[in-house]
Amino acid sequence: MQFLRKNNTLETEGEKKSSETITSAADSLKKERFSYITDFKDGYALAINALSKKLVIIDEDYEVKEKTPYNNQGCPEGWRNGYIVFYNEHTFSYAIFDQDLQRVSPREYYRIEYDYFKDGYVKVTTTDERRKIMKVGVLNSDIKSVVSCGIYNDVKYLGDDLFVGLKSQSEYEWHNDESTIISSKGGEENILHTVNGVVLNIFVYDGRKYYYFENANHKYGYYDENFETFIEPKYEVLGKVDEKGECIFVEDGITGKMKFSTREKKFRKPM
């Protein structure tokens, strides 16, 4: 039987295998303390503690050598599109990290939306030093800004790579008579138009886009694809177009139906 020399004692091959099994089991237990570990480089790796959710630096024995201020506790949970969100306990802000656990977002943010990377986009929020004035922007799946953060108080996704940016007149007064339409196609921010009223939705009819909006008097109308007024905003209710090409409306408290293409209206006769 072959013998191997170890720590000035003689050890059989069977004893060596038993020792390796014990060591492997111990390493497995240490490893299980982490929900995620990057590749080791120069004897160290980054890892997420399974219990505390902290981002830490570990050695090849899976021992924590250093803690970082980042953790995933209370953040949008899980990995999305190959990214994860961490909270910085020192700056009280959030950032996006990649699979190497390196920060990839341009900066840290006051807020990152919980449904981040829904439709391939993530909405991020910055704030002033008093944490009162909020400014909202949008990053795409390549972590590239497609709606500048610092201009709009809110940004809503309309679909088809289009966003509407909204502003407020002050900290406390909502500015609801103007909105900016922004396209993110091609990964670039392109401001298409600023219109009166708040655009709420996009409607496609007969192959053309129409923008449903609300004005400052809380009346509803439509812009066409060139942002010209297609239906004047003078309706308390303006419904979706049905299979007959008609929509229900309420004007001055009276209900009727409108032929969308011609805007011809038929009022319901009072009972």
DRENDO-1510 file (C-alpha; in Angstrom, 1 decimal, always signed):
<recs>
REC; n; res; u; v; w
REC; 1; MET; +0.0; +0.0; +0.0 .
REC; 2; GLN; +1.3; +3.5; -0.9 .
REC; 3; PHE; +1.9; +5.9; +1.9 .
REC; 4; LEU; +2.0; +9.7; +1.6 .
REC; 5; ARG; +3.8; +12.1; +3.9 .
REC; 6; LYS; +1.7; +14.8; +5.6 .
REC; 7; ASN; +2.5; +17.0; +8.6 .
REC; 8; ASN; +5.4; +14.6; +9.5 .
REC; 9; THR; +3.0; +11.6; +9.8 .
REC; 10; LEU; +2.3; +8.7; +7.5 .
REC; 11; GLU; -1.1; +8.8; +5.8 .
REC; 12; THR; -2.8; +6.1; +3.7 .
REC; 13; GLU; -4.6; +7.0; +0.5 .
REC; 14; GLY; -7.9; +6.1; +2.2 .
REC; 15; GLU; -7.2; +8.5; +5.1 .
REC; 16; LYS; -6.3; +11.2; +2.6 .
REC; 17; LYS; -9.6; +10.8; +0.8 .
REC; 18; SER; -11.5; +10.9; +4.1 .
REC; 19; SER; -9.7; +14.1; +5.1 .
REC; 20; GLU; -10.4; +15.7; +1.7 .
REC; 21; THR; -14.1; +14.7; +2.1 .
REC; 22; ILE; -14.3; +16.4; +5.5 .
REC; 23; THR; -12.5; +19.5; +4.1 .
REC; 24; SER; -14.9; +19.6; +1.1 .
REC; 25; ALA; -17.9; +19.4; +3.4 .
REC; 26; ALA; -16.6; +22.2; +5.6 .
REC; 27; ASP; -16.0; +24.4; +2.5 .
REC; 28; SER; -19.6; +23.6; +1.3 .
REC; 29; LEU; -21.0; +24.7; +4.6 .
REC; 30; LYS; -19.0; +28.0; +4.4 .
REC; 31; LYS; -20.0; +28.4; +0.8 .
REC; 32; GLU; -23.7; +28.0; +1.6 .
REC; 33; ARG; -23.6; +31.2; +3.7 .
REC; 34; PHE; -23.5; +33.1; +0.4 .
REC; 35; SER; -26.4; +33.4; -2.1 .
REC; 36; TYR; -24.0; +34.5; -4.9 .
REC; 37; ILE; -20.2; +34.4; -5.4 .
REC; 38; THR; -18.3; +35.9; -8.3 .
REC; 39; ASP; -15.2; +34.2; -9.8 .
REC; 40; PHE; -12.1; +34.4; -7.6 .
REC; 41; LYS; -9.3; +36.7; -8.7 .
REC; 42; ASP; -6.0; +36.9; -6.9 .
REC; 43; GLY; -7.4; +34.9; -4.1 .
REC; 44; TYR; -10.5; +37.0; -3.5 .
REC; 45; ALA; -14.1; +37.2; -4.7 .
REC; 46; LEU; -17.2; +39.3; -4.1 .
REC; 47; ALA; -20.2; +37.7; -2.6 .
REC; 48; ILE; -23.7; +38.3; -1.3 .
REC; 49; ASN; -24.3; +37.1; +2.3 .
REC; 50; ALA; -27.4; +34.9; +2.2 .
REC; 51; LEU; -28.7; +36.1; +5.5 .
REC; 52; SER; -27.8; +39.8; +5.8 .
REC; 53; LYS; -27.8; +40.4; +2.0 .
REC; 54; LYS; -24.6; +42.4; +2.4 .
REC; 55; LEU; -22.1; +42.7; -0.4 .
REC; 56; VAL; -18.7; +41.4; +1.0 .
REC; 57; ILE; -15.2; +40.4; +0.0 .
REC; 58; ILE; -14.2; +36.8; +0.7 .
REC; 59; ASP; -11.0; +34.7; +0.4 .
REC; 60; GLU; -10.7; +31.2; -1.1 .
REC; 61; ASP; -11.6; +29.7; +2.3 .
REC; 62; TYR; -14.9; +31.6; +2.0 .
REC; 63; GLU; -14.1; +33.7; +5.0 .
REC; 64; VAL; -15.3; +37.4; +5.0 .
REC; 65; LYS; -12.3; +39.7; +4.7 .
REC; 66; GLU; -14.1; +43.0; +4.3 .
REC; 67; LYS; -17.6; +44.3; +4.3 .
REC; 68; THR; -18.9; +47.0; +1.9 .
REC; 69; PRO; -21.7; +49.5; +2.6 .
REC; 70; TYR; -23.9; +47.9; +0.0 .
REC; 71; ASN; -26.7; +45.4; +0.7 .
REC; 72; ASN; -29.7; +44.0; -1.1 .
REC; 73; GLN; -32.0; +44.1; +2.0 .
REC; 74; GLY; -35.2; +46.0; +1.1 .
REC; 75; CYS; -34.2; +46.5; -2.5 .
REC; 76; PRO; -36.0; +45.3; -5.6 .
REC; 77; GLU; -35.4; +41.6; -5.2 .
REC; 78; GLY; -33.7; +39.2; -7.4 .
REC; 79; TRP; -31.7; +39.6; -10.7 .
REC; 80; ARG; -33.3; +41.3; -13.6 .
REC; 81; ASN; -31.7; +41.3; -17.1 .
REC; 82; GLY; -28.4; +40.3; -15.5 .
REC; 83; TYR; -28.4; +43.2; -12.9 .
REC; 84; ILE; -29.2; +43.5; -9.2 .
REC; 85; VAL; -29.9; +46.6; -7.1 .
REC; 86; PHE; -28.0; +47.4; -3.9 .
REC; 87; TYR; -28.6; +50.0; -1.2 .
REC; 88; ASN; -25.7; +52.1; +0.1 .
REC; 89; GLU; -26.0; +52.4; +3.9 .
REC; 90; HIS; -23.6; +55.3; +4.0 .
REC; 91; THR; -25.2; +57.5; +1.3 .
REC; 92; PHE; -28.8; +56.2; +1.8 .
REC; 93; SER; -29.2; +55.6; -2.0 .
REC; 94; TYR; -29.5; +52.8; -4.5 .
REC; 95; ALA; -27.3; +51.6; -7.4 .
REC; 96; ILE; -27.3; +48.9; -10.1 .
REC; 97; PHE; -24.6; +46.2; -10.2 .
REC; 98; ASP; -23.8; +43.6; -12.8 .
REC; 99; GLN; -23.0; +39.9; -12.5 .
REC; 100; ASP; -19.4; +40.7; -11.5 .
REC; 101; LEU; -21.0; +42.7; -8.6 .
REC; 102; GLN; -19.5; +45.9; -10.0 .
REC; 103; ARG; -21.6; +49.1; -10.0 .
REC; 104; VAL; -22.7; +49.9; -13.6 .
REC; 105; SER; -25.3; +52.7; -13.1 .
REC; 106; PRO; -24.0; +56.2; -13.9 .
REC; 107; ARG; -24.6; +57.2; -10.3 .
REC; 108; GLU; -26.5; +56.3; -7.1 .
REC; 109; TYR; -30.2; +57.2; -6.9 .
REC; 110; TYR; -32.7; +58.2; -4.3 .
REC; 111; ARG; -35.1; +55.5; -5.7 .
REC; 112; ILE; -35.1; +52.7; -8.3 .
REC; 113; GLU; -38.5; +51.3; -9.3 .
REC; 114; TYR; -39.4; +47.9; -8.0 .
REC; 115; ASP; -40.5; +46.7; -11.5 .
REC; 116; TYR; -37.1; +47.7; -12.9 .
REC; 117; PHE; -36.3; +46.6; -16.4 .
REC; 118; LYS; -40.0; +46.0; -17.1 .
REC; 119; ASP; -40.3; +46.4; -20.9 .
REC; 120; GLY; -36.5; +46.8; -20.9 .
REC; 121; TYR; -36.4; +50.0; -18.9 .
REC; 122; VAL; -35.7; +51.2; -15.4 .
REC; 123; LYS; -37.1; +54.4; -13.8 .
REC; 124; VAL; -34.7; +56.1; -11.5 .
REC; 125; THR; -35.2; +59.1; -9.2 .
REC; 126; THR; -32.8; +61.7; -7.8 .
REC; 127; THR; -33.5; +64.3; -5.2 .
REC; 128; ASP; -32.1; +67.5; -3.7 .
REC; 129; GLU; -30.2; +67.7; -0.4 .
REC; 130; ARG; -33.5; +68.2; +1.5 .
REC; 131; ARG; -34.9; +65.1; -0.3 .
REC; 132; LYS; -38.0; +67.1; -1.3 .
REC; 133; ILE; -37.7; +67.9; -5.0 .
REC; 134; MET; -37.7; +64.7; -7.0 .
REC; 135; LYS; -36.4; +64.4; -10.6 .
REC; 136; VAL; -37.0; +61.2; -12.6 .
REC; 137; GLY; -35.1; +59.7; -15.5 .
REC; 138; VAL; -35.0; +56.4; -17.4 .
REC; 139; LEU; -32.2; +53.9; -18.2 .
REC; 140; ASN; -32.4; +51.2; -20.8 .
REC; 141; SER; -31.2; +47.6; -20.6 .
REC; 142; ASP; -27.7; +48.7; -21.5 .
REC; 143; ILE; -27.7; +51.1; -18.5 .
REC; 144; LYS; -27.7; +54.0; -20.9 .
REC; 145; SER; -29.8; +57.1; -20.1 .
REC; 146; VAL; -32.7; +57.5; -22.5 .
REC; 147; VAL; -34.6; +60.1; -20.5 .
REC; 148; SER; -32.3; +62.6; -18.7 .
REC; 149; CYS; -32.6; +62.5; -14.9 .
REC; 150; GLY; -32.8; +66.1; -13.6 .
REC; 151; ILE; -35.5; +67.6; -15.8 .
REC; 152; TYR; -38.8; +65.9; -15.1 .
REC; 153; ASN; -40.7; +65.4; -11.9 .
REC; 154; ASP; -42.3; +62.2; -13.3 .
REC; 155; VAL; -41.9; +60.0; -16.4 .
REC; 156; LYS; -44.5; +57.6; -17.6 .
REC; 157; TYR; -44.0; +54.8; -20.2 .
REC; 158; LEU; -46.5; +54.9; -23.1 .
REC; 159; GLY; -45.2; +51.8; -24.9 .
REC; 160; ASP; -43.5; +51.5; -28.3 .
REC; 161; ASP; -40.3; +53.0; -26.8 .
REC; 162; LEU; -42.1; +56.3; -26.0 .
REC; 163; PHE; -42.2; +58.2; -22.8 .
REC; 164; VAL; -44.0; +61.3; -21.5 .
REC; 165; GLY; -42.1; +63.6; -19.2 .
REC; 166; LEU; -44.0; +65.8; -16.7 .
REC; 167; LYS; -42.9; +68.8; -14.7 .
REC; 168; SER; -44.2; +70.6; -11.7 .
REC; 169; GLN; -44.3; +74.4; -11.2 .
REC; 170; SER; -43.0; +74.1; -7.7 .
REC; 171; GLU; -42.3; +71.6; -4.9 .
REC; 172; TYR; -46.0; +71.3; -4.1 .
REC; 173; GLU; -48.0; +72.4; -7.2 .
REC; 174; TRP; -48.4; +69.9; -10.1 .
REC; 175; HIS; -47.9; +71.4; -13.5 .
REC; 176; ASN; -50.6; +69.5; -15.5 .
REC; 177; ASP; -51.0; +71.6; -18.6 .
REC; 178; GLU; -47.8; +70.5; -20.5 .
REC; 179; SER; -46.0; +67.3; -21.3 .
REC; 180; THR; -43.0; +66.3; -23.4 .
REC; 181; ILE; -43.0; +63.2; -25.6 .
REC; 182; ILE; -39.6; +61.4; -25.7 .
REC; 183; SER; -38.5; +58.5; -27.9 .
REC; 184; SER; -35.8; +56.1; -26.8 .
REC; 185; LYS; -35.6; +54.1; -30.0 .
REC; 186; GLY; -32.0; +53.2; -30.9 .
REC; 187; GLY; -30.9; +53.7; -27.4 .
REC; 188; GLU; -30.9; +57.5; -27.8 .
REC; 189; GLU; -32.9; +60.2; -26.1 .
REC; 190; ASN; -35.0; +62.1; -28.7 .
REC; 191; ILE; -37.5; +64.8; -27.7 .
REC; 192; LEU; -40.3; +64.6; -30.2 .
REC; 193; HIS; -42.6; +67.3; -29.1 .
REC; 194; THR; -44.0; +69.3; -26.1 .
REC; 195; VAL; -47.7; +69.5; -26.1 .
REC; 196; ASN; -50.4; +71.1; -24.0 .
REC; 197; GLY; -52.0; +68.7; -21.5 .
REC; 198; VAL; -50.8; +65.5; -20.0 .
REC; 199; VAL; -50.5; +62.6; -22.5 .
REC; 200; LEU; -52.0; +59.5; -20.8 .
REC; 201; ASN; -51.9; +56.9; -23.5 .
REC; 202; ILE; -51.2; +56.0; -27.1 .
REC; 203; PHE; -54.1; +54.7; -29.2 .
REC; 204; VAL; -53.6; +53.1; -32.7 .
REC; 205; TYR; -56.5; +53.4; -35.1 .
REC; 206; ASP; -56.5; +52.5; -38.8 .
REC; 207; GLY; -52.7; +52.2; -38.7 .
REC; 208; ARG; -52.1; +55.6; -37.2 .
REC; 209; LYS; -51.1; +56.7; -33.7 .
REC; 210; TYR; -53.2; +59.0; -31.6 .
REC; 211; TYR; -52.2; +60.5; -28.2 .
REC; 212; TYR; -55.0; +60.6; -25.6 .
REC; 213; PHE; -54.5; +63.6; -23.2 .
REC; 214; GLU; -56.0; +65.5; -20.4 .
REC; 215; ASN; -55.8; +69.3; -20.2 .
REC; 216; ALA; -55.5; +71.6; -17.2 .
REC; 217; ASN; -59.3; +71.7; -16.9 .
REC; 218; HIS; -59.5; +67.9; -16.6 .
REC; 219; LYS; -61.1; +67.5; -20.0 .
REC; 220; TYR; -60.0; +64.9; -22.5 .
REC; 221; GLY; -59.0; +64.9; -26.2 .
REC; 222; TYR; -56.6; +63.4; -28.8 .
REC; 223; TYR; -53.5; +64.5; -30.7 .
REC; 224; ASP; -52.7; +62.9; -34.0 .
REC; 225; GLU; -49.3; +61.4; -34.8 .
REC; 226; ASN; -48.0; +64.8; -35.8 .
REC; 227; PHE; -49.1; +66.2; -32.5 .
REC; 228; GLU; -51.9; +68.3; -34.0 .
REC; 229; THR; -55.1; +68.4; -32.1 .
REC; 230; PHE; -57.4; +65.7; -33.6 .
REC; 231; ILE; -60.2; +65.9; -31.0 .
REC; 232; GLU; -60.6; +69.0; -28.9 .
REC; 233; PRO; -60.1; +68.5; -25.1 .
REC; 234; LYS; -63.7; +69.4; -24.1 .
REC; 235; TYR; -65.0; +66.1; -22.9 .
REC; 236; GLU; -65.5; +64.9; -19.3 .
REC; 237; VAL; -65.3; +61.3; -20.6 .
REC; 238; LEU; -63.8; +60.1; -23.9 .
REC; 239; GLY; -63.9; +56.3; -24.3 .
REC; 240; LYS; -62.0; +53.9; -26.5 .
REC; 241; VAL; -62.9; +53.3; -30.1 .
REC; 242; ASP; -65.0; +50.2; -30.6 .
REC; 243; GLU; -65.2; +47.8; -33.5 .
REC; 244; LYS; -67.6; +50.2; -35.3 .
REC; 245; GLY; -65.1; +53.0; -35.1 .
REC; 246; GLU; -67.1; +54.9; -32.5 .
REC; 247; CYS; -66.4; +56.1; -29.0 .
REC; 248; ILE; -68.6; +57.2; -26.1 .
REC; 249; PHE; -68.2; +60.7; -24.8 .
REC; 250; VAL; -69.7; +63.0; -22.2 .
REC; 251; GLU; -69.8; +66.7; -23.1 .
REC; 252; ASP; -71.3; +69.2; -20.6 .
REC; 253; GLY; -73.0; +66.3; -18.8 .
REC; 254; ILE; -74.6; +64.9; -21.9 .
REC; 255; THR; -73.6; +61.4; -23.2 .
REC; 256; GLY; -73.2; +60.6; -26.9 .
REC; 257; LYS; -71.3; +58.6; -29.5 .
REC; 258; MET; -68.7; +60.0; -31.8 .
REC; 259; LYS; -67.5; +58.6; -35.2 .
REC; 260; PHE; -63.8; +58.7; -34.5 .
REC; 261; SER; -62.5; +59.3; -38.1 .
REC; 262; THR; -64.9; +62.2; -38.9 .
REC; 263; ARG; -65.6; +63.4; -35.3 .
REC; 264; GLU; -69.4; +63.3; -36.1 .
REC; 265; LYS; -71.3; +63.3; -32.9 .
REC; 266; LYS; -74.7; +61.8; -31.9 .
REC; 267; PHE; -76.1; +62.8; -28.5 .
REC; 268; ARG; -78.3; +60.5; -26.6 .
REC; 269; LYS; -81.8; +61.8; -26.3 .
REC; 270; PRO; -82.9; +62.5; -22.7 .
REC; 271; MET; -85.3; +60.0; -21.2 .
</recs>
